[in-house]
Structure formats: C-alpha cells, structure tokens
Amino acid sequence: MDEKAWLSCHVNMFRFFGGTLMKIVCDNLKAGVTSHLRRGEIVLNEAYLSLGEYYSVAMMPTGVKKPK
C-alpha cells in the first residue's frame, strides 16, 4: 500500500464514522512509520503525522515483533 492510499483510507474512515478517535493504533507499515526501534523513538512519516495533527488524533504504532 502506498502513502496516498494509506492516508486516503484514514480520511474515508473518519468520514464514514462521522468523526475521529482520540488514538489510532496502526501497524508498522512504511507508509505510516519511518522507523520504530524496539527501545527507542518512534518516527512517523511526515504526511501521516500531519494527518494526525489535523484531525487531533494520536497515531500509535503497534509494538515490534518477529514475524512467524
């Protein structure tokens, strides 16, 4: 999924439900998260961070785990 589709899905979700949440827990998709170390700072994609600020939503990526 590219960045444009990722952001568009969020905007469409907000429109469908008629509002936003206080916090969104997202996957660690590259379209939303630039880097997420096990113990360190989470760096969100600039466009995704701007979307969260515009809608006053906290974007919280899930924890990092090894795939099985």
C-alpha positions as CSV (number, residue, x, y, z in Angstrom):
1,M,0.0,0.0,0.0
2,D,1.4,3.4,-0.9
3,E,1.3,6.5,1.2
4,K,-1.5,8.2,-0.7
5,A,-3.8,5.1,-0.4
6,W,-2.9,4.8,3.3
7,L,-3.9,8.4,4.1
8,S,-7.0,8.3,1.9
9,C,-8.2,5.2,3.8
10,H,-7.9,7.1,7.1
11,V,-9.8,10.1,5.8
12,N,-12.5,7.9,4.3
13,M,-12.8,6.1,7.6
14,F,-13.3,9.4,9.5
15,R,-15.9,10.5,7.0
16,F,-17.8,7.1,7.2
17,F,-17.9,7.1,11.0
18,G,-18.7,10.8,11.2
19,G,-15.7,11.7,13.4
20,T,-12.4,10.6,14.8
21,L,-10.9,8.8,17.7
22,M,-8.5,10.0,20.4
23,K,-5.9,7.4,19.4
24,I,-5.3,5.1,16.4
25,V,-3.1,2.0,16.8
26,C,-1.7,1.3,13.4
27,D,0.6,-1.4,12.0
28,N,4.2,-0.5,11.4
29,L,3.6,0.0,7.7
30,K,6.3,2.1,5.9
31,A,3.6,4.4,4.6
32,G,2.9,5.4,8.2
33,V,6.0,4.7,10.2
34,T,9.6,5.6,9.1
35,S,11.4,3.8,11.9
36,H,10.3,2.0,15.1
37,L,13.1,0.6,17.2
38,R,12.5,-1.9,19.9
39,R,13.7,0.5,22.5
40,G,13.8,4.0,21.1
41,E,12.0,6.8,19.5
42,I,9.2,6.2,17.0
43,V,9.5,8.2,13.9
44,L,6.2,8.7,12.0
45,N,6.0,9.5,8.3
46,E,5.7,13.3,7.9
47,A,2.4,13.1,6.0
48,Y,0.9,10.6,8.5
49,L,1.9,12.8,11.4
50,S,0.4,15.9,9.7
51,L,-2.9,13.9,9.2
52,G,-3.0,13.1,12.9
53,E,-2.3,16.7,13.9
54,Y,-5.0,17.9,11.5
55,Y,-7.7,15.6,12.9
56,S,-6.3,15.8,16.5
57,V,-5.6,12.1,16.7
58,A,-2.7,10.4,18.4
59,M,-1.0,7.9,16.0
60,M,0.4,5.0,18.0
61,P,2.2,2.2,16.1
62,T,2.0,-1.4,17.5
63,G,5.0,-3.0,19.1
64,V,7.7,-4.6,17.0
65,K,7.8,-8.4,17.0
66,K,9.4,-11.0,14.9
67,P,7.1,-12.4,12.2
68,K,6.3,-16.2,12.4
